[in-house]
Amino acid sequence: RHKSVKNKAEISLWLIGFKGPPSQYFPETGKMINHEIDISGDIKGAAYLDNKLYIGTDLGLFEYSLTTKTTTKMDDIYPYINNQVNAMLVDDSKNIWFSSVDGIVRLNTQTNTFRTFDDFDGVPDIRFRDEIAVRLVDKRLAFGGNGGFTILSPDDYQDEASVMNLEFTNILINDAPFQEVLNLEHGLSTLDLIIVQKHI
């Protein structure tokens, strides 16, 4: 398996196998660099963005910075389904998409935030398989598994901002109604603690 990479100043080709460190080959000079990356598991996919190499394995997603030569395991996948990566693709907005056991996960590489899409979002409930994925000419992404392919357009899966209004209609302390008036000095968005006295 290989991953080609084009930088502004040079062209390089990444050679990534199932095991072992990835190698970076520079065709113009014939130079080969082996990168010692601290990852675990069998490699299922890779992507190179903004001087970072993202490697997906059956044990998680790892980010390797070519600037600092450090590796980070990215475990913050919510809603949590599985850290396993089956196949990886990249869209035009530099988001990394990967299929996992029961869903498809998007990593926004600009904010380092994850979003999992599953059957509640319209993703068919199929068992995705290793390395079965392709980016179509119309920029849609296709992930395959038992039961067929799931084809999605990244633009159709955008997070919508929402504001939730919260209202307390009743407060019980030790199963008794709370009768005092609470004067909140802060909004709930910044409130850390409400202290209630004389009810211990």
C-alpha positions as a Markdown table, in Angstrom:
| # | Residue | x | y | z |
|---|---|---|---|---|
| 1 | Arg | 0.0 | 0.0 | 0.0 |
| 2 | His | 1.3 | 3.5 | -0.7 |
| 3 | Lys | 0.2 | 7.1 | -0.2 |
| 4 | Ser | 1.5 | 9.8 | -2.5 |
| 5 | Val | 2.1 | 13.3 | -1.1 |
| 6 | Lys | 2.8 | 16.6 | -2.9 |
| 7 | Asn | 4.3 | 19.4 | -0.9 |
| 8 | Lys | 4.7 | 23.0 | -2.2 |
| 9 | Ala | 8.5 | 22.6 | -2.6 |
| 10 | Glu | 8.8 | 18.9 | -3.3 |
| 11 | Ile | 7.1 | 15.7 | -4.2 |
| 12 | Ser | 7.3 | 12.7 | -2.0 |
| 13 | Leu | 5.8 | 9.2 | -1.9 |
| 14 | Trp | 4.8 | 7.5 | 1.4 |
| 15 | Leu | 5.2 | 3.8 | 1.5 |
| 16 | Ile | 3.1 | 2.3 | 4.3 |
| 17 | Gly | 2.7 | -1.4 | 5.0 |
| 18 | Phe | 0.6 | -3.3 | 7.4 |
| 19 | Lys | 3.4 | -3.3 | 10.0 |
| 20 | Gly | 6.6 | -1.4 | 10.6 |
| 21 | Pro | 7.5 | 2.3 | 10.2 |
| 22 | Pro | 6.3 | 4.3 | 7.2 |
| 23 | Ser | 8.9 | 5.4 | 4.7 |
| 24 | Gln | 9.0 | 8.7 | 2.7 |
| 25 | Tyr | 10.6 | 8.5 | -0.7 |
| 26 | Phe | 11.7 | 11.6 | -2.7 |
| 27 | Pro | 11.8 | 10.7 | -6.4 |
| 28 | Glu | 13.8 | 13.8 | -7.5 |
| 29 | Thr | 16.7 | 12.9 | -5.2 |
| 30 | Gly | 16.2 | 9.2 | -4.7 |
| 31 | Lys | 16.3 | 9.8 | -0.9 |
| 32 | Met | 14.4 | 7.5 | 1.4 |
| 33 | Ile | 13.5 | 8.4 | 5.0 |
| 34 | Asn | 12.2 | 5.9 | 7.6 |
| 35 | His | 9.9 | 7.6 | 10.2 |
| 36 | Glu | 9.9 | 5.8 | 13.6 |
| 37 | Ile | 6.2 | 6.3 | 14.6 |
| 38 | Asp | 4.8 | 5.0 | 17.8 |
| 39 | Ile | 1.6 | 3.3 | 16.7 |
| 40 | Ser | -0.1 | 0.0 | 17.4 |
| 41 | Gly | -2.3 | -2.4 | 15.4 |
| 42 | Asp | -2.5 | -3.3 | 11.7 |
| 43 | Ile | -2.5 | -0.3 | 9.4 |
| 44 | Lys | -5.8 | 0.2 | 7.5 |
| 45 | Gly | -5.3 | 3.6 | 5.9 |
| 46 | Ala | -3.3 | 6.8 | 5.9 |
| 47 | Ala | -3.7 | 10.5 | 5.0 |
| 48 | Tyr | -1.2 | 13.3 | 4.8 |
| 49 | Leu | -2.4 | 16.8 | 5.6 |
| 50 | Asp | -0.6 | 20.0 | 6.6 |
| 51 | Asn | 2.7 | 18.3 | 7.6 |
| 52 | Lys | 0.9 | 15.7 | 9.6 |
| 53 | Leu | 0.5 | 12.0 | 8.8 |
| 54 | Tyr | -2.7 | 10.4 | 10.0 |
| 55 | Ile | -2.6 | 6.6 | 10.3 |
| 56 | Gly | -5.6 | 4.5 | 11.0 |
| 57 | Thr | -5.2 | 1.0 | 12.5 |
| 58 | Asp | -7.5 | -1.6 | 14.0 |
| 59 | Leu | -6.6 | -0.2 | 17.4 |
| 60 | Gly | -7.2 | 3.5 | 16.7 |
| 61 | Leu | -6.3 | 6.6 | 14.8 |
| 62 | Phe | -2.8 | 8.2 | 15.2 |
| 63 | Glu | -1.5 | 11.6 | 14.3 |
| 64 | Tyr | 2.2 | 12.0 | 13.5 |
| 65 | Ser | 3.7 | 15.5 | 13.3 |
| 66 | Leu | 6.6 | 15.8 | 10.9 |
| 67 | Thr | 7.5 | 19.1 | 12.6 |
| 68 | Thr | 7.8 | 17.8 | 16.2 |
| 69 | Lys | 8.4 | 14.1 | 15.4 |
| 70 | Thr | 5.7 | 13.2 | 17.9 |
| 71 | Thr | 2.8 | 10.8 | 17.7 |
| 72 | Thr | -0.6 | 11.3 | 19.3 |
| 73 | Lys | -3.4 | 8.6 | 19.6 |
| 74 | Met | -6.7 | 10.4 | 19.0 |
| 75 | Asp | -9.2 | 8.7 | 21.2 |
| 76 | Asp | -11.9 | 11.4 | 21.5 |
| 77 | Ile | -14.5 | 9.8 | 19.2 |
| 78 | Tyr | -18.0 | 10.7 | 20.3 |
| 79 | Pro | -20.6 | 9.3 | 20.2 |
| 80 | Tyr | -18.2 | 6.4 | 21.1 |
| 81 | Ile | -18.6 | 3.4 | 18.9 |
| 82 | Asn | -15.1 | 2.0 | 18.4 |
| 83 | Asn | -11.6 | 3.2 | 18.0 |
| 84 | Gln | -11.1 | 0.7 | 15.1 |
| 85 | Val | -10.4 | 2.2 | 11.7 |
| 86 | Asn | -11.5 | 0.0 | 8.7 |
| 87 | Ala | -10.9 | 2.4 | 5.8 |
| 88 | Met | -10.0 | 6.1 | 5.4 |
| 89 | Leu | -10.8 | 8.9 | 2.9 |
| 90 | Val | -10.2 | 12.7 | 2.8 |
| 91 | Asp | -12.7 | 15.3 | 1.5 |
| 92 | Asp | -12.0 | 18.7 | -0.1 |
| 93 | Ser | -12.3 | 20.5 | 3.3 |
| 94 | Lys | -9.4 | 18.4 | 4.7 |
| 95 | Asn | -11.8 | 16.3 | 6.9 |
| 96 | Ile | -10.7 | 12.7 | 7.4 |
| 97 | Trp | -13.5 | 10.2 | 7.2 |
| 98 | Phe | -13.2 | 6.6 | 8.3 |
| 99 | Ser | -15.5 | 3.6 | 8.6 |
| 100 | Ser | -15.5 | 1.7 | 11.9 |
| 101 | Val | -17.5 | -1.3 | 13.1 |
| 102 | Asp | -20.9 | 0.2 | 13.1 |
| 103 | Gly | -20.6 | 3.7 | 11.7 |
| 104 | Ile | -18.7 | 6.4 | 9.9 |
| 105 | Val | -16.5 | 8.9 | 11.7 |
| 106 | Arg | -15.4 | 12.4 | 10.5 |
| 107 | Leu | -12.4 | 14.1 | 11.9 |
| 108 | Asn | -12.2 | 17.9 | 11.4 |
| 109 | Thr | -8.4 | 18.3 | 11.2 |
| 110 | Gln | -8.8 | 22.1 | 11.7 |
| 111 | Thr | -10.4 | 21.8 | 15.1 |
| 112 | Asn | -9.4 | 18.2 | 16.0 |
| 113 | Thr | -13.0 | 17.3 | 16.7 |
| 114 | Phe | -14.8 | 14.0 | 15.9 |
| 115 | Arg | -18.3 | 13.3 | 14.8 |
| 116 | Thr | -19.7 | 9.8 | 14.5 |
| 117 | Phe | -22.5 | 9.1 | 12.0 |
| 118 | Asp | -24.6 | 6.0 | 12.5 |
| 119 | Asp | -28.1 | 4.6 | 11.7 |
| 120 | Phe | -29.6 | 7.6 | 13.6 |
| 121 | Asp | -28.1 | 9.9 | 11.0 |
| 122 | Gly | -29.2 | 7.7 | 8.1 |
| 123 | Val | -26.1 | 5.6 | 7.7 |
| 124 | Pro | -27.2 | 2.0 | 7.0 |
| 125 | Asp | -26.5 | -0.5 | 9.8 |
| 126 | Ile | -23.9 | -2.6 | 8.1 |
| 127 | Arg | -20.6 | -4.1 | 9.2 |
| 128 | Phe | -17.9 | -2.1 | 7.4 |
| 129 | Arg | -14.9 | -4.0 | 6.2 |
| 130 | Asp | -11.2 | -3.3 | 6.1 |
| 131 | Glu | -9.9 | -1.1 | 3.3 |
| 132 | Ile | -13.1 | -1.0 | 1.3 |
| 133 | Ala | -13.5 | 2.7 | 0.4 |
| 134 | Val | -13.2 | 4.9 | -2.6 |
| 135 | Arg | -13.6 | 8.6 | -3.4 |
| 136 | Leu | -15.9 | 9.0 | -6.4 |
| 137 | Val | -15.3 | 11.5 | -9.3 |
| 138 | Asp | -18.2 | 13.6 | -8.0 |
| 139 | Lys | -16.4 | 13.9 | -4.6 |
| 140 | Arg | -18.8 | 11.6 | -2.8 |
| 141 | Leu | -17.3 | 9.0 | -0.5 |
| 142 | Ala | -18.1 | 5.3 | -0.6 |
| 143 | Phe | -17.5 | 2.8 | 2.2 |
| 144 | Gly | -18.2 | -0.9 | 1.8 |
| 145 | Gly | -18.9 | -3.8 | 4.0 |
| 146 | Asn | -21.3 | -6.7 | 4.6 |
| 147 | Gly | -24.5 | -5.7 | 2.9 |
| 148 | Gly | -23.1 | -3.3 | 0.3 |
| 149 | Phe | -21.8 | 0.2 | 0.0 |
| 150 | Thr | -22.7 | 3.4 | 1.9 |
| 151 | Ile | -22.2 | 6.4 | -0.4 |
| 152 | Leu | -22.3 | 9.9 | 1.2 |
| 153 | Ser | -21.7 | 13.5 | 0.2 |
| 154 | Pro | -19.6 | 15.3 | 2.8 |
| 155 | Asp | -21.6 | 18.5 | 2.3 |
| 156 | Asp | -24.8 | 16.7 | 3.4 |
| 157 | Tyr | -23.3 | 15.9 | 6.8 |
| 158 | Gln | -22.7 | 19.3 | 8.4 |
| 159 | Asp | -23.2 | 20.0 | 12.1 |
| 160 | Glu | -25.9 | 22.6 | 12.7 |
| 161 | Ala | -25.5 | 25.0 | 15.6 |
| 162 | Ser | -28.5 | 24.9 | 18.0 |
| 163 | Val | -29.4 | 26.7 | 21.1 |
| 164 | Met | -31.2 | 24.8 | 23.9 |
| 165 | Asn | -33.3 | 26.7 | 26.4 |
| 166 | Leu | -33.2 | 25.2 | 29.9 |
| 167 | Glu | -35.8 | 25.9 | 32.5 |
| 168 | Phe | -36.1 | 24.5 | 36.1 |
| 169 | Thr | -39.7 | 23.9 | 37.0 |
| 170 | Asn | -39.2 | 22.1 | 40.3 |
| 171 | Ile | -36.3 | 21.4 | 42.6 |
| 172 | Leu | -36.4 | 18.7 | 45.3 |
| 173 | Ile | -33.9 | 18.5 | 48.1 |
| 174 | Asn | -34.1 | 15.3 | 50.2 |
| 175 | Asp | -37.4 | 14.7 | 48.5 |
| 176 | Ala | -38.9 | 18.0 | 49.7 |
| 177 | Pro | -39.7 | 21.0 | 47.5 |
| 178 | Phe | -37.2 | 23.8 | 47.6 |
| 179 | Gln | -39.0 | 27.0 | 48.4 |
| 180 | Glu | -36.3 | 29.7 | 48.5 |
| 181 | Val | -35.7 | 32.0 | 45.6 |
| 182 | Leu | -32.4 | 31.5 | 43.8 |
| 183 | Asn | -30.7 | 34.6 | 42.5 |
| 184 | Leu | -28.3 | 33.5 | 39.9 |
| 185 | Glu | -25.5 | 35.9 | 39.2 |
| 186 | His | -24.3 | 34.1 | 36.1 |
| 187 | Gly | -26.0 | 32.5 | 33.1 |
| 188 | Leu | -26.1 | 28.7 | 33.0 |
| 189 | Ser | -23.5 | 28.7 | 30.3 |
| 190 | Thr | -20.9 | 30.0 | 32.8 |
| 191 | Leu | -22.4 | 28.8 | 36.0 |
| 192 | Asp | -20.2 | 26.3 | 37.8 |
| 193 | Leu | -22.0 | 25.7 | 41.1 |
| 194 | Ile | -25.3 | 26.6 | 42.9 |
| 195 | Ile | -24.9 | 26.6 | 46.7 |
| 196 | Val | -28.0 | 25.9 | 48.7 |
| 197 | Gln | -27.8 | 26.3 | 52.5 |
| 198 | Lys | -29.9 | 25.0 | 55.4 |
| 199 | His | -31.0 | 21.8 | 53.6 |
| 200 | Ile | -28.4 | 19.3 | 54.8 |
